[in-house]
Amino acid sequence: MSLGQWLNSLSGVDHGILFAIFLVGIYFSYATLEFLIEFYDNKKKHSKFRVHFRVTPAALIFFGFIYSLIIHQILKAMFNFIP
């Protein structure tokens, strides 16, 4: 079964569960990136010559997807109703 066929076979509740997992992954991604930026700033002692980083959408979605996969695998092992 291809990814498209699998997505079409899911119910509305399944789509909601997967979307909620993705949102949690995005939140964890944002928190991780903010922590890394703050860690870098503290290591450089907030020097005015340090590189100023920001959270970009590409990094946010990439890490959010990785976190979502991990969360999905954990929840799938714990609960039967996870698609």
MITORBA-601335 format. One record per residue (C-alpha): x, y, z; residue in one letter. Coordinates in steps of 0.25 Angstrom, whole numbers, plus 5000, padded with zeros to 4 digits. Layout:
<sites>
XYZa/...
</sites>
This chain:
<sites>
500050005000m/500650144996s/500650265005l/499450324998g/498550204999q/498950195013w/498550335016l/497250325008n/496850195016s/496950275030l/495750335036s/495550475041g/495950435055v/497250375050d/497550495043h/497250575055g/498250485063i/499350495053l/499150655052f/499250665068a/500450575068i/501050675057f/500750795065l/501350735078v/502550705069g/502650845064i/502550905078y/503650815083f/504450855071s/504251005074y/504650975089a/505950905084t/506351015075l/506051125085e/506951045095f/508051025085l/508051175082i/508051215096e/509151115099f/509951175088y/509751315093d/510151275107n/511451205102k/511751335095k/511351415107k/510451505099h/511551565091s/511151675081k/512051605071f/511351465072r/510551415060v/509051435063h/508251315060f/506751305058r/505751195057v/505451175042t/504251095036p/505050995029a/505750955042a/504450955050l/503750865040i/504950775039f/505150755054f/503650745056g/503550635046f/504650555053i/504050585067y/502650535061s/503250405056l/503850375069i/502550415077i/501750335067h/502550205069q/502550225084i/501050245084l/500750135074k/501550035083a/500650085095m/499250095090f/498450015080n/497650125074f/498850205068i/498850195053p/
</sites>
